[in-house]
Amino acid sequence: MTERLEWWRNAVVYQVYPKSFADGNGDGVGDLPGAISRLDYLQALGVDAVWFSPIFPSPQCDGGYDVSDYRNVDPLFGSIADAERFIREAHARDIRVILDVVPNHSSIEHPFFVEAIGTPPGSAAWQRFHCVQGKGEHGELPPNNWQSIFGGVAWTQIRDASGALTGWWYLHLFDSGQPDLNWNHPDVVKEFDDTLRFWFDRGVDGIRIDVAQGMVKEAGYPDVKDANDATLLDPHARPYFDQPEVHDIYRRWRRIADSYDPPRVFVAEAWLDTPEKRARYLRADELHTGFNFDLLTAEWNGEAWKRIITDSMAADALVGAPTTWVTENHDVRRSPTRYGGRVVLRQVATTEHLALGRRRARAAMYTILALPGTTYLFNGQELGLEEVIDLDDSQRQDPHFRRTNGEHLGRDGCRVPMPWTRGGVSLGFGPSTGSPAWLTQPTTWGELSVEVQESDPSSSLARVRKAIAVRRAHHALLSGVLEWDDVRCRDGVVVFKRVLANHPTVVCVANMGDGPTPTVRGTLLCASSELVDGMVPPDTTAWFAQDG
């Protein structure tokens, strides 16, 4: 297979959270026409592909991850014609398109659930979901002790046609508006076979699989054992995640993807506790890539980063898969806030905190862009946007906030819309005559906007563009092997080489320590912050080219 067909092995992929990237019609919510208008920006950034979080029809109880129709586009975002136009125009710029499919659960507005809720529990229509009799004399207790990822019980009691509670419950590992699908049912299998083909036929290059470790539940729905129970060999095991049968689903999907020319690609969102478990999903007849989330939670610590990189690459190498690197996405606190220091619930970060965090966030981006494999960037990450801690509670839409009664702030703070201009009703996110953005942007973001940063050669945006351009121009960064410089890897400094025969070696120095590194031999290619007398200062990553 040619390198072009295996573009996913070393791509830079840009995640678009559709509500928050660009608003084309002025209603305050991002959409496909808005995204189309910003394709030139993505081309100038240098990304190889765009991943869209869900754009399908949805009641939006969980930001679109509650899908009511997998083969259509929500009017909030536009139309099928808009999606097809985005794909065409992206391809014209040599940018590939990845869509986000949610197979673990649907919406309560999906036709399957609408049909089920109109029939008695236990009927044929309910068999497409996990409809189980409750415990207790009259089934008044949940079937087991499973808890929702968003807080509270993972079961909702079903009512009959008169509105009276029955002794039956349906499973939802997330919000009650997201009933889990039963993948033992042929209708569910066909629904997603048809969905993959529908979008692949329209030119979509790949699919990101939400909750890829889910879908299959252990027979009998056993209770989750206490993590301290000595009889539980794996304290991370859950009877609703990482079941062996899930791999059969992906082998089936891989055959569908491989039937296209060129073959389509999958990336798994699989939260698993070891790199070895993740690698099982990436075997040659299953999925192509899977997110490595360890850096999303890693401290700013060189020794931890080196260990994570080493372990992740070793596990993926066993199945011949590239490692996929990510330090931000739509589910976690933005990296300038994480790296700048500890933030307590609603405490807004200080100026000093954010300055340190942004410096480290740029260094982190430079580090993952120098690693072998695929790099994902989240919209606005290239600008150094921070987490918006102080959103008004009335604006928050994340069900995690609601289901925990505000104890968990949820993920709205990382989803605040992009600032494109210094001023205006929505900092250029939408038309100047349009509505304010659906989540309020900090006024300080005007100085972080694309407009401001494009005119500053030392800005975060300029430095990220430079790094991506250098990555594209150096074959060693695309396909060279990684070699650690163990002599220099000390005191919080991470140093590795990318080596490829007959090409200059590229050395990456990531200084996560407290003092400057010694001068590095070679030609400076780019750096996340300015060097000092040829030395890489703390919280900075730099790349150097060496001949021979």
DRENDO-27811 format. One line per 2 residues: number of its first residue (from 1); their letters; for each residue z, x, y of C-alpha. Coordinates in Angstrom, 1 decimal. Layout:
<rs>
NUM> a> Z,X,Y | ...
</rs>
This chain:
<rs>
1> mt> 0.0,0.0,0.0 | -1.0,1.4,3.4
3> er> 1.6,2.3,6.1 | 0.2,-0.5,8.2
5> le> 1.0,-3.1,5.5 | 4.5,-1.7,5.2
7> ww> 5.1,-1.9,9.0 | 8.6,-3.3,8.3
9> rn> 9.8,0.0,7.0 | 10.1,1.6,10.4
11> av> 9.7,-1.3,12.9 | 11.6,-2.0,16.1
13> vy> 12.2,-5.7,16.1 | 13.4,-7.7,19.1
15> qv> 15.5,-10.8,18.5 | 14.8,-13.8,20.7
17> yp> 17.5,-16.4,20.9 | 15.0,-19.1,22.1
19> ks> 17.4,-21.1,24.3 | 18.3,-17.9,26.2
21> fa> 15.2,-15.8,26.6 | 12.8,-17.5,29.1
23> dg> 12.6,-21.1,30.4 | 9.0,-22.2,31.0
25> ng> 9.4,-25.8,32.1 | 12.5,-25.5,34.3
27> dg> 14.9,-27.6,32.3 | 17.4,-24.8,32.1
29> vg> 16.7,-24.1,28.4 | 14.5,-21.3,27.0
31> dl> 11.3,-22.4,25.2 | 8.1,-21.1,23.6
33> pg> 6.0,-21.3,26.8 | 8.6,-19.2,28.5
35> ai> 8.5,-16.7,25.7 | 4.7,-16.6,25.8
37> sr> 4.9,-15.7,29.5 | 7.1,-12.7,28.7
39> ld> 5.0,-11.2,25.9 | 3.7,-8.5,28.3
41> yl> 7.3,-7.5,28.9 | 7.9,-7.2,25.1
43> qa> 4.7,-5.2,24.8 | 5.8,-2.8,27.6
45> lg> 9.2,-2.5,25.9 | 7.2,-1.2,22.8
47> vd> 8.6,-3.5,20.1 | 6.7,-4.0,16.8
49> av> 7.9,-7.5,16.1 | 9.8,-10.5,17.5
51> wf> 12.3,-12.4,15.5 | 13.0,-16.0,16.7
53> sp> 16.2,-17.7,15.9 | 15.4,-21.2,14.7
55> if> 12.9,-23.2,16.8 | 12.8,-26.2,14.4
57> ps> 13.9,-29.8,15.2 | 17.7,-30.0,15.3
59> pq> 20.5,-31.9,16.8 | 21.8,-28.5,17.9
61> cd> 25.3,-28.8,16.6 | 25.1,-25.1,15.7
63> gg> 22.5,-23.7,18.0 | 19.6,-24.8,15.9
65> yd> 21.0,-23.5,12.6 | 21.3,-27.2,11.6
67> vs> 17.7,-28.0,10.8 | 16.3,-31.6,10.5
69> dy> 12.7,-30.6,9.9 | 11.7,-27.2,8.7
71> rn> 8.0,-27.7,9.3 | 7.9,-28.6,13.0
73> vd> 9.1,-27.4,16.4 | 11.9,-29.0,18.4
75> pl> 10.5,-30.6,21.6 | 13.3,-28.7,23.3
77> fg> 11.2,-25.5,22.7 | 7.7,-26.9,22.7
79> si> 5.3,-27.9,20.0 | 3.5,-26.6,16.9
81> ad> 0.6,-25.7,19.2 | 2.9,-23.6,21.3
83> ae> 4.2,-21.8,18.2 | 0.6,-21.1,17.1
85> rf> -0.3,-19.8,20.5 | 2.7,-17.5,20.6
87> ir> 1.7,-16.1,17.2 | -1.9,-15.6,18.4
89> ea> -1.0,-14.0,21.6 | 1.7,-11.8,20.0
91> ha> -0.8,-10.6,17.4 | -3.3,-9.8,20.2
93> rd> -0.7,-7.4,21.5 | 0.0,-6.0,18.0
95> ir> 3.4,-7.7,17.9 | 4.3,-9.4,14.6
97> vi> 6.4,-12.6,14.4 | 9.4,-13.4,12.2
99> ld> 10.9,-16.9,12.0 | 14.4,-17.8,11.0
101> vv> 14.8,-20.1,8.0 | 18.1,-21.7,7.1
103> pn> 18.1,-22.5,3.3 | 21.8,-22.7,2.6
105> hs> 22.3,-26.0,4.5 | 20.3,-28.6,6.5
107> si> 21.3,-31.0,9.3 | 22.8,-34.4,8.8
109> eh> 19.5,-35.6,10.4 | 17.3,-34.1,7.7
111> pf> 15.5,-36.8,5.8 | 17.3,-35.7,2.6
113> fv> 20.7,-36.4,4.1 | 19.6,-39.6,6.0
115> ea> 18.5,-41.0,2.6 | 21.7,-39.9,0.9
117> ig> 24.0,-41.4,3.5 | 22.4,-44.7,3.0
119> tp> 23.1,-44.8,-0.7 | 26.4,-44.8,-2.7
121> pg> 28.0,-41.4,-3.4 | 26.8,-39.9,-6.7
123> sa> 23.4,-41.5,-6.4 | 20.1,-39.6,-7.0
125> aw> 19.7,-38.9,-3.3 | 23.2,-37.3,-3.1
127> qr> 22.3,-34.9,-5.9 | 20.3,-32.8,-3.4
129> fh> 23.7,-31.9,-1.8 | 27.1,-31.0,-3.2
131> cv> 28.6,-34.4,-3.5 | 31.9,-34.2,-5.5
133> qg> 34.7,-36.5,-6.3 | 37.9,-35.7,-4.5
135> kg> 41.3,-35.0,-6.0 | 44.3,-37.3,-5.9
137> eh> 44.8,-40.8,-7.2 | 41.9,-42.2,-5.2
139> ge> 40.0,-39.1,-4.4 | 41.7,-38.8,-1.0
141> lp> 42.1,-35.0,-1.2 | 39.3,-32.5,-1.0
143> pn> 37.8,-31.3,-4.3 | 39.1,-27.8,-3.8
145> nw> 40.6,-25.4,-1.3 | 37.3,-24.1,0.2
147> qs> 37.5,-23.5,4.0 | 34.7,-23.7,6.5
149> if> 33.5,-20.4,8.0 | 34.0,-22.2,11.4
151> gg> 37.5,-23.3,10.6 | 39.1,-26.2,8.8
153> va> 38.3,-27.7,5.4 | 34.7,-27.2,4.0
155> wt> 34.5,-30.8,2.9 | 34.0,-34.1,4.6
157> qi> 34.9,-37.4,3.0 | 32.0,-39.8,2.6
159> rd> 32.2,-43.4,3.9 | 30.5,-46.4,2.3
161> as> 28.1,-48.8,4.0 | 31.1,-50.7,5.5
163> ga> 32.6,-47.6,7.0 | 35.4,-47.4,4.5
165> lt> 36.3,-44.0,3.1 | 35.3,-43.3,-0.5
167> gw> 36.7,-40.9,-3.0 | 33.7,-38.6,-2.6
169> wy> 33.2,-35.6,-0.4 | 30.2,-33.5,0.7
171> lh> 30.3,-29.7,1.1 | 29.6,-27.9,4.4
173> lf> 30.5,-24.2,4.5 | 29.9,-24.3,8.2
175> ds> 30.0,-27.4,10.4 | 30.2,-31.0,9.1
177> gq> 26.8,-31.5,10.6 | 25.4,-28.8,8.2
179> pd> 25.7,-30.1,4.7 | 25.1,-27.5,2.0
181> ln> 21.9,-28.0,-0.1 | 22.0,-28.0,-3.9
183> wn> 19.6,-25.4,-5.0 | 19.7,-26.7,-8.6
185> hp> 17.6,-29.7,-7.5 | 13.8,-29.4,-7.7
187> dv> 13.3,-31.3,-4.4 | 15.2,-28.6,-2.6
189> vk> 13.2,-25.8,-4.2 | 10.0,-27.6,-3.3
191> ef> 11.1,-28.2,0.3 | 11.4,-24.4,0.9
193> dd> 8.3,-23.5,-1.1 | 6.4,-25.8,1.2
195> tl> 8.2,-24.4,4.3 | 7.3,-20.8,3.5
197> rf> 3.7,-21.7,2.9 | 3.5,-23.9,6.1
199> wf> 4.5,-21.0,8.4 | 2.8,-18.2,6.5
201> dr> -0.5,-20.2,6.7 | 0.0,-20.2,10.5
203> gv> 0.2,-16.5,10.7 | 3.9,-15.9,10.6
205> dg> 4.4,-12.3,9.4 | 7.9,-12.6,8.0
207> ir> 11.0,-14.8,7.5 | 14.6,-14.0,8.3
209> id> 16.9,-15.7,5.8 | 20.1,-17.2,7.2
211> va> 23.2,-16.9,4.9 | 21.1,-15.2,2.3
213> qg> 24.1,-14.6,0.0 | 24.7,-18.4,-0.1
215> mv> 22.8,-21.3,-1.6 | 24.1,-21.1,-5.1
217> ke> 27.7,-22.3,-5.8 | 29.7,-21.5,-8.9
219> ag> 29.7,-24.4,-11.5 | 32.8,-26.5,-11.4
221> yp> 33.6,-25.6,-7.8 | 36.7,-23.6,-8.6
223> dv> 39.3,-22.9,-6.0 | 39.2,-19.6,-4.0
225> kd> 41.9,-17.4,-5.4 | 44.3,-15.6,-3.1
227> an> 43.0,-12.1,-2.2 | 46.4,-10.7,-3.4
229> da> 46.0,-12.3,-6.9 | 46.0,-9.5,-9.4
231> tl> 43.7,-11.5,-11.7 | 41.0,-11.5,-9.1
233> ld> 39.1,-8.3,-9.7 | 37.1,-8.5,-6.5
235> ph> 39.2,-9.7,-3.5 | 36.0,-10.4,-1.6
237> ar> 34.5,-12.7,-4.2 | 33.9,-16.3,-3.3
239> py> 32.6,-18.9,-5.7 | 30.1,-20.1,-3.0
241> fd> 28.6,-16.7,-2.1 | 26.7,-13.9,-3.9
243> qp> 26.2,-15.9,-7.2 | 23.8,-14.2,-9.7
245> ev> 21.4,-17.1,-9.7 | 20.5,-16.6,-6.0
247> hd> 18.3,-13.7,-7.0 | 16.1,-16.1,-9.0
249> iy> 15.3,-17.9,-5.8 | 14.2,-14.7,-4.0
251> rr> 12.0,-13.6,-6.9 | 10.3,-16.9,-6.6
253> wr> 9.9,-16.5,-2.8 | 8.7,-12.9,-3.2
255> ri> 5.8,-14.2,-5.4 | 4.9,-16.6,-2.6
257> ad> 5.0,-13.9,0.1 | 2.9,-11.5,-2.1
259> sy> 0.2,-14.1,-2.5 | -0.8,-13.6,1.1
261> dp> -3.1,-10.9,2.6 | -1.4,-9.0,4.1
263> pr> 1.8,-9.8,2.2 | 4.5,-11.5,4.2
265> vf> 8.0,-10.0,4.6 | 11.6,-11.1,4.2
267> va> 14.8,-9.9,5.9 | 18.1,-11.0,4.6
269> ea> 21.2,-12.0,6.6 | 23.6,-11.2,3.8
271> wl> 27.2,-10.5,4.7 | 28.5,-8.6,1.8
273> dt> 31.4,-6.2,1.5 | 29.6,-3.1,0.1
275> pe> 26.1,-1.5,0.6 | 25.6,-1.6,-3.1
277> kr> 25.8,-5.4,-3.2 | 23.4,-5.7,-0.4
279> ar> 21.0,-3.4,-2.1 | 20.8,-5.8,-5.1
281> yl> 18.9,-8.3,-2.8 | 16.4,-5.6,-1.9
283> ra> 15.0,-4.8,-5.4 | 11.3,-4.4,-5.6
285> de> 10.7,-8.0,-6.8 | 13.1,-9.7,-4.3
287> lh> 13.5,-9.2,-0.5 | 12.1,-6.4,1.6
289> tg> 14.9,-5.7,3.9 | 18.5,-6.8,4.6
291> fn> 20.7,-6.4,7.7 | 23.2,-3.6,7.5
293> fd> 26.1,-5.2,9.5 | 28.6,-2.3,9.1
295> ll> 27.8,-0.9,12.6 | 28.4,-4.4,14.2
297> ta> 32.1,-3.9,13.5 | 32.4,-0.1,13.5
299> ew> 34.6,1.6,16.0 | 33.1,4.1,18.4
301> ng> 33.9,6.9,16.1 | 31.6,9.6,14.9
303> ea> 33.2,10.1,11.5 | 32.9,6.3,10.8
305> wk> 29.3,6.2,11.9 | 28.3,9.1,9.7
307> ri> 30.0,7.6,6.7 | 28.3,4.2,7.2
309> it> 24.9,5.8,7.7 | 25.3,7.9,4.6
311> ds> 26.6,5.1,2.3 | 24.1,2.6,3.6
313> ma> 21.0,4.8,3.1 | 22.2,6.0,-0.3
315> ad> 22.6,2.4,-1.6 | 19.2,1.2,-0.2
317> al> 17.5,4.3,-1.6 | 18.4,3.3,-5.1
319> vg> 16.1,0.3,-4.8 | 13.5,2.0,-2.5
321> ap> 14.3,-0.2,0.5 | 14.6,0.9,4.1
323> tt> 17.9,0.5,5.9 | 18.0,-2.0,8.7
325> wv> 20.2,-1.1,11.7 | 21.7,-3.5,14.2
327> te> 24.5,-3.2,16.8 | 24.1,-6.6,18.5
329> nh> 22.9,-10.1,17.6 | 23.6,-13.8,18.4
331> dv> 26.7,-13.9,16.3 | 28.9,-11.1,17.6
333> rr> 30.4,-9.9,20.9 | 27.9,-7.8,22.9
335> sp> 28.3,-4.1,22.5 | 29.2,-3.0,26.1
337> tr> 32.3,-5.3,25.7 | 33.1,-4.1,22.2
339> yg> 32.6,-0.4,23.0 | 34.4,-0.4,26.3
341> gr> 37.8,-1.1,24.9 | 39.9,-3.9,23.5
343> vv> 39.4,-7.3,25.1 | 42.1,-10.0,24.7
345> lr> 40.8,-13.5,24.2 | 39.9,-14.7,27.7
347> qv> 40.6,-11.4,29.6 | 37.5,-10.4,31.6
349> at> 36.5,-6.8,31.3 | 37.2,-4.4,34.2
351> te> 34.4,-2.5,36.0 | 35.6,0.7,34.4
353> hl> 35.7,-0.9,31.0 | 32.1,-2.1,31.3
355> al> 30.8,1.2,32.7 | 32.2,3.0,29.7
357> gr> 30.9,0.2,27.3 | 27.4,0.3,28.7
359> rr> 27.2,4.1,28.4 | 28.3,3.9,24.8
361> ar> 26.0,0.9,24.1 | 23.0,2.9,25.3
363> aa> 24.1,5.9,23.1 | 24.4,3.5,20.1
365> my> 20.8,2.2,20.7 | 19.5,5.7,20.8
367> ti> 21.3,6.6,17.6 | 20.0,3.7,15.6
369> la> 16.5,4.2,17.0 | 16.6,7.8,15.6
371> lp> 17.6,6.7,12.1 | 15.2,6.1,9.2
373> gt> 14.4,2.4,8.7 | 14.1,-0.7,10.9
375> ty> 15.9,-1.2,14.2 | 16.8,-4.7,15.6
377> lf> 17.6,-5.2,19.3 | 19.0,-8.5,20.7
379> ng> 17.5,-10.0,23.8 | 19.2,-8.5,26.8
381> qe> 20.6,-5.6,24.9 | 18.1,-3.3,26.5
383> lg> 19.6,-4.4,29.9 | 23.2,-3.6,29.0
385> le> 24.4,-7.2,29.3 | 28.1,-7.7,28.5
387> ev> 29.8,-10.6,26.8 | 30.6,-13.4,29.2
389> id> 34.2,-14.1,28.4 | 35.0,-16.6,31.2
391> ld> 32.6,-19.4,30.5 | 33.9,-22.8,31.4
393> ds> 35.1,-24.5,28.2 | 33.0,-27.6,29.1
395> qr> 29.9,-25.4,28.6 | 30.8,-24.0,25.3
397> qd> 28.7,-25.4,22.4 | 29.6,-23.2,19.4
399> ph> 31.2,-25.4,16.7 | 33.6,-22.5,15.9
401> fr> 35.2,-23.0,19.4 | 35.6,-26.8,18.7
403> rt> 36.8,-26.6,15.1 | 39.5,-24.0,16.0
405> ng> 40.6,-26.0,19.1 | 39.7,-23.1,21.3
407> eh> 41.6,-20.4,19.3 | 38.2,-18.8,18.6
409> lg> 36.0,-18.5,21.7 | 32.9,-18.7,19.6
411> rd> 29.6,-17.0,20.2 | 28.4,-18.6,23.4
413> gc> 29.4,-15.5,25.4 | 26.7,-13.4,23.8
415> rv> 24.0,-16.1,24.2 | 24.1,-16.5,28.0
417> pm> 20.4,-16.5,29.3 | 18.6,-13.3,30.3
419> pw> 18.4,-12.3,34.0 | 14.9,-11.5,35.0
421> tr> 15.2,-11.3,38.8 | 17.9,-10.3,41.3
423> gg> 18.3,-13.8,42.7 | 17.3,-17.4,42.3
425> vs> 18.8,-20.5,40.7 | 18.8,-18.9,37.2
427> lg> 18.1,-15.2,38.0 | 14.4,-15.7,37.1
429> fg> 15.3,-17.2,33.7 | 13.3,-20.3,34.8
431> ps> 11.2,-21.4,37.7 | 12.6,-21.0,41.2
433> tg> 12.6,-24.8,41.5 | 14.1,-25.4,38.0
435> sp> 17.5,-26.3,36.8 | 20.4,-23.8,36.4
437> aw> 20.6,-22.0,33.0 | 22.2,-24.0,30.2
439> lt> 25.1,-21.4,30.2 | 26.1,-20.0,33.6
441> qp> 25.1,-16.4,34.2 | 27.5,-14.1,36.0
443> tt> 26.2,-13.4,39.6 | 26.7,-9.7,38.9
445> wg> 23.8,-9.9,36.4 | 21.3,-9.9,39.3
447> el> 21.8,-6.2,39.5 | 21.2,-5.9,35.7
449> sv> 18.0,-8.0,35.9 | 14.6,-6.8,34.7
451> ev> 13.4,-6.8,38.2 | 16.1,-4.3,39.4
453> qe> 16.0,-2.1,36.3 | 12.2,-1.8,36.2
455> sd> 12.3,0.1,39.5 | 15.0,2.5,38.4
457> ps> 13.9,5.3,36.1 | 17.5,6.0,35.0
459> ss> 18.3,2.4,34.1 | 19.2,1.1,30.7
461> la> 15.8,-0.6,30.4 | 13.9,2.5,31.3
463> rv> 15.8,4.6,28.9 | 15.3,2.2,26.0
465> rk> 11.6,2.0,26.7 | 11.4,5.8,26.7
467> ai> 13.3,6.0,23.4 | 10.9,3.5,21.7
469> av> 7.9,5.3,23.1 | 9.1,8.7,21.9
471> rr> 9.9,7.2,18.5 | 6.3,5.9,18.2
473> ah> 4.9,9.2,19.3 | 6.8,11.4,16.8
475> ha> 5.9,11.1,13.2 | 9.1,12.7,12.1
477> ll> 11.0,9.7,13.7 | 8.9,7.2,11.8
479> sg> 8.7,8.8,8.3 | 10.7,12.0,8.3
481> vl> 13.7,12.5,6.0 | 17.2,12.6,7.4
483> ew> 19.2,15.9,7.1 | 22.7,16.1,8.4
485> dd> 23.8,19.1,10.5 | 27.3,19.3,8.9
487> vr> 28.2,22.4,11.0 | 27.8,20.4,14.2
489> cr> 29.2,17.1,12.8 | 32.8,17.5,13.9
491> dg> 35.2,16.3,16.6 | 33.4,13.0,16.9
493> vv> 29.9,14.4,17.2 | 27.1,13.1,14.9
495> vf> 24.1,15.4,14.5 | 21.1,14.8,12.2
497> kr> 17.5,16.0,11.9 | 14.4,14.0,11.1
499> vl> 12.2,16.4,9.2 | 8.5,16.0,8.3
501> an> 6.2,18.7,7.0 | 3.6,19.9,9.6
503> hp> 5.3,18.1,12.4 | 8.0,19.0,14.9
505> tv> 11.5,18.3,13.7 | 13.5,15.9,15.9
507> vc> 17.3,16.5,16.3 | 19.5,13.6,17.3
509> va> 22.9,14.5,18.8 | 25.2,11.5,19.3
511> nm> 28.4,12.6,21.1 | 31.2,10.1,20.3
513> gd> 33.8,12.7,21.0 | 35.8,13.7,24.0
515> gp> 34.1,16.9,25.1 | 30.5,18.1,25.7
517> tp> 28.5,19.5,22.8 | 27.2,23.1,22.8
519> tv> 23.7,23.6,24.1 | 21.1,22.4,21.6
521> rg> 18.0,24.5,20.9 | 14.7,22.7,21.5
523> tl> 12.9,20.6,24.0 | 14.7,17.5,25.3
525> lc> 12.7,14.4,24.5 | 15.0,11.8,26.0
527> as> 18.7,11.0,26.4 | 20.8,7.8,26.9
529> se> 22.5,9.4,29.9 | 22.0,12.6,31.9
531> lv> 22.8,15.9,30.2 | 25.1,18.4,31.9
533> dg> 23.9,22.1,31.9 | 21.9,21.4,28.7
535> mv> 25.0,20.0,26.9 | 25.3,16.5,25.6
537> pp> 28.3,14.9,27.4 | 30.6,12.3,25.7
539> dt> 29.3,8.8,25.0 | 25.7,10.1,25.1
541> ta> 22.9,10.5,22.6 | 20.0,12.9,23.1
543> wf> 16.9,13.8,21.1 | 15.4,17.2,20.9
545> aq> 12.1,18.5,19.4 | 12.2,21.8,17.5
547> dg> 9.1,23.6,16.1 | 9.3,25.0,12.6
</rs>
